[in-house]
Amino acid sequence: MTARFNRQMHLFEFKVVEPARNGTSMAQLNARRFVHRCRGRGLPIRLIGVEFRRAERKIVASDAERA
């Protein structure tokens, strides 16, 4: 998901991780090169990965970084 807010681009990746494999959402954001699609807009870019576990129905990991 991509959102433009506060003069920044925010790129989100939401993943259901089973069993426990933290870090997969941020890895997918980097692997698919979503940042390159937004570079031409001239805004700062923030990557945000959020991971859920289906059984627990809650967020189990999150990470954010600037691109």
CYANA upper distance limits for C-alpha pairs under 8 A (distance plus 0.5 A):
  1 MET  CA     11 LEU  CA      6.38
  1 MET  CA     12 PHE  CA      5.52
  1 MET  CA     13 GLU  CA      7.00
  2 THR  CA      9 MET  CA      7.51
  2 THR  CA     10 HIS  CA      6.21
  2 THR  CA     11 LEU  CA      5.15
  2 THR  CA     12 PHE  CA      6.72
  3 ALA  CA      9 MET  CA      6.36
  3 ALA  CA     10 HIS  CA      5.62
  3 ALA  CA     11 LEU  CA      7.07
  4 ARG  CA      8 GLN  CA      6.21
  4 ARG  CA      9 MET  CA      5.10
  4 ARG  CA     10 HIS  CA      6.64
  5 PHE  CA      9 MET  CA      6.98
  5 PHE  CA     10 HIS  CA      7.80
  7 ARG  CA     43 LEU  CA      7.02
  7 ARG  CA     44 PRO  CA      8.02
  8 GLN  CA     43 LEU  CA      5.87
  8 GLN  CA     44 PRO  CA      5.52
  8 GLN  CA     45 ILE  CA      6.38
  8 GLN  CA     46 ARG  CA      7.83
  9 MET  CA     38 CYS  CA      8.12
  9 MET  CA     43 LEU  CA      6.84
  9 MET  CA     44 PRO  CA      6.68
  9 MET  CA     45 ILE  CA      5.24
  9 MET  CA     46 ARG  CA      6.69
 10 HIS  CA     45 ILE  CA      6.44
 10 HIS  CA     46 ARG  CA      5.36
 10 HIS  CA     47 LEU  CA      6.53
 10 HIS  CA     48 ILE  CA      7.64
 11 LEU  CA     34 PHE  CA      8.21
 11 LEU  CA     35 VAL  CA      8.40
 11 LEU  CA     45 ILE  CA      7.91
 11 LEU  CA     46 ARG  CA      6.67
 11 LEU  CA     47 LEU  CA      5.41
 11 LEU  CA     48 ILE  CA      6.54
 12 PHE  CA     29 LEU  CA      8.48
 12 PHE  CA     47 LEU  CA      6.66
 12 PHE  CA     48 ILE  CA      5.30
 12 PHE  CA     49 GLY  CA      6.27
 12 PHE  CA     50 VAL  CA      8.04
 13 GLU  CA     25 SER  CA      6.14
 13 GLU  CA     26 MET  CA      7.66
 13 GLU  CA     28 GLN  CA      8.22
 13 GLU  CA     29 LEU  CA      7.08
 13 GLU  CA     48 ILE  CA      6.94
 13 GLU  CA     49 GLY  CA      5.37
 13 GLU  CA     50 VAL  CA      6.72
 14 PHE  CA     25 SER  CA      6.96
 14 PHE  CA     49 GLY  CA      6.65
 14 PHE  CA     50 VAL  CA      5.42
 14 PHE  CA     51 GLU  CA      6.33
 14 PHE  CA     52 PHE  CA      8.18
 15 LYS  CA     24 THR  CA      8.10
 15 LYS  CA     25 SER  CA      6.35
 15 LYS  CA     49 GLY  CA      8.42
 15 LYS  CA     50 VAL  CA      6.90
 15 LYS  CA     51 GLU  CA      5.32
 15 LYS  CA     52 PHE  CA      6.66
 16 VAL  CA     51 GLU  CA      6.26
 16 VAL  CA     52 PHE  CA      5.24
 16 VAL  CA     53 ARG  CA      6.06
 16 VAL  CA     54 ARG  CA      7.01
 17 VAL  CA     21 ARG  CA      6.60
 17 VAL  CA     22 ASN  CA      7.96
 17 VAL  CA     24 THR  CA      8.37
 17 VAL  CA     51 GLU  CA      6.86
 17 VAL  CA     52 PHE  CA      6.49
 17 VAL  CA     53 ARG  CA      6.02
 17 VAL  CA     54 ARG  CA      8.12
 18 GLU  CA     53 ARG  CA      6.82
 18 GLU  CA     54 ARG  CA      8.00
 19 PRO  CA     53 ARG  CA      8.05
 20 ALA  CA     53 ARG  CA      8.38
 22 ASN  CA     51 GLU  CA      7.76
 22 ASN  CA     60 VAL  CA      8.39
 22 ASN  CA     61 ALA  CA      6.75
 23 GLY  CA     27 ALA  CA      6.77
 23 GLY  CA     49 GLY  CA      8.46
 23 GLY  CA     61 ALA  CA      8.13
 23 GLY  CA     62 SER  CA      8.42
 23 GLY  CA     63 ASP  CA      8.30
 24 THR  CA     28 GLN  CA      6.58
 24 THR  CA     51 GLU  CA      8.45
 25 SER  CA     29 LEU  CA      6.89
 25 SER  CA     49 GLY  CA      5.47
 25 SER  CA     50 VAL  CA      6.94
 25 SER  CA     51 GLU  CA      7.09
 26 MET  CA     30 ASN  CA      6.88
 26 MET  CA     47 LEU  CA      8.05
 26 MET  CA     48 ILE  CA      7.57
 26 MET  CA     49 GLY  CA      5.54
 26 MET  CA     63 ASP  CA      7.48
 26 MET  CA     64 ALA  CA      8.44
 27 ALA  CA     31 ALA  CA      6.50
 28 GLN  CA     32 ARG  CA      6.51
 29 LEU  CA     33 ARG  CA      6.93
 29 LEU  CA     34 PHE  CA      6.68
 29 LEU  CA     35 VAL  CA      8.44
 29 LEU  CA     47 LEU  CA      7.91
 29 LEU  CA     49 GLY  CA      8.24
 30 ASN  CA     34 PHE  CA      7.48
 30 ASN  CA     35 VAL  CA      8.14
 33 ARG  CA     37 ARG  CA      7.86
 34 PHE  CA     38 CYS  CA      7.51
 35 VAL  CA     39 ARG  CA      6.75
 35 VAL  CA     45 ILE  CA      7.83
 35 VAL  CA     67 ALA  CA      7.53
 36 HIS  CA     40 GLY  CA      8.40
 38 CYS  CA     45 ILE  CA      8.24
 39 ARG  CA     43 LEU  CA      7.81
 39 ARG  CA     45 ILE  CA      8.33
 44 PRO  CA     66 ARG  CA      8.26
 44 PRO  CA     67 ALA  CA      8.03
 45 ILE  CA     66 ARG  CA      6.46
 45 ILE  CA     67 ALA  CA      5.92
 46 ARG  CA     64 ALA  CA      7.52
 46 ARG  CA     65 GLU  CA      6.33
 46 ARG  CA     66 ARG  CA      5.03
 46 ARG  CA     67 ALA  CA      6.41
 47 LEU  CA     64 ALA  CA      5.95
 47 LEU  CA     65 GLU  CA      5.81
 47 LEU  CA     66 ARG  CA      6.59
 47 LEU  CA     67 ALA  CA      7.30
 48 ILE  CA     62 SER  CA      7.83
 48 ILE  CA     63 ASP  CA      6.32
 48 ILE  CA     64 ALA  CA      4.91
 48 ILE  CA     65 GLU  CA      7.26
 49 GLY  CA     62 SER  CA      5.91
 49 GLY  CA     63 ASP  CA      5.72
 49 GLY  CA     64 ALA  CA      6.81
 50 VAL  CA     59 ILE  CA      7.51
 50 VAL  CA     61 ALA  CA      6.60
 50 VAL  CA     62 SER  CA      4.94
 50 VAL  CA     63 ASP  CA      7.25
 51 GLU  CA     59 ILE  CA      6.20
 51 GLU  CA     60 VAL  CA      6.33
 51 GLU  CA     61 ALA  CA      5.67
 51 GLU  CA     62 SER  CA      6.57
 52 PHE  CA     57 ARG  CA      7.27
 52 PHE  CA     58 LYS  CA      6.11
 52 PHE  CA     59 ILE  CA      4.94
 52 PHE  CA     60 VAL  CA      5.91
 52 PHE  CA     61 ALA  CA      7.62
 53 ARG  CA     57 ARG  CA      6.23
 53 ARG  CA     58 LYS  CA      6.65
 53 ARG  CA     59 ILE  CA      7.27
 53 ARG  CA     60 VAL  CA      7.04
 54 ARG  CA     58 LYS  CA      8.00
